[in-house]
Amino acid sequence: MSRAPKHLVLAIHPIARGIAFALFEAPLSPLDWGLKDVRGKQKNARTLERAKHLIDQYRPDALVLEECVGPHTRRGHRTSRLLRLIANHAMGQAIEVHCYTRAGIRECFKDVGATTRYEIAQAIAAQITAFGHHLPPLRKAWMSEDVRMGLFDAASLIMTFYCHTRPTVSGPEAAD
């Protein structure tokens, strides 16, 4: 009996302090996740190097990023440029790159009643027990955002990828 090859999907999500990432082999099967802290001078160049290292380390079949082009994007010029550079590196490595807007992510989570980023994070934490203890408390208006929300943003990108690329069954299994 042979095992089916893994289909690795990596999401990289820039945050104020660096990048958050998640690596999945199936919709509810994370393999690795984390935060890469980048501070100081030449932040974009150093952040890009961290992202390239993740791509080279995991060799994913697909890379998922937030769409940062368009009238409704809230990303600044620096982050938009960083995301384009990350995408270009992945494409140079023959890795599929998929980009989704915040609206596209909300659309995939609407069936579970999650529309805000925090509600989406709660839905992810409920479905993936490994993420449950990373869920930060609900942010009050006077609080800065918890860095752990980046993990859930990365995971939401991957779950949106799976929402849009549901596999079709073909071959002997389809005959049943």
URQUIGI-V130937 format. One record per run of one state. SS is the DSSP state (H for helix, E for strand, - for the rest). FROM is the first residue (numbers start at 0). TO is the last residue. Records with the same first field share a line. If there is no record, write none. Layout:
SS: FROM-TO + FROM-TO
//
This chain:
-: 0-7 + 15-16 + 26-27 + 37-41 + 58-60 + 66-75 + 92-94 + 100-100 + 112-115 + 127-127 + 132-147 + 164-169 + 175-175
E: 8-14 + 17-25 + 28-36 + 61-65 + 95-99
H: 42-57 + 76-91 + 101-111 + 116-126 + 128-131 + 148-163 + 170-174
//
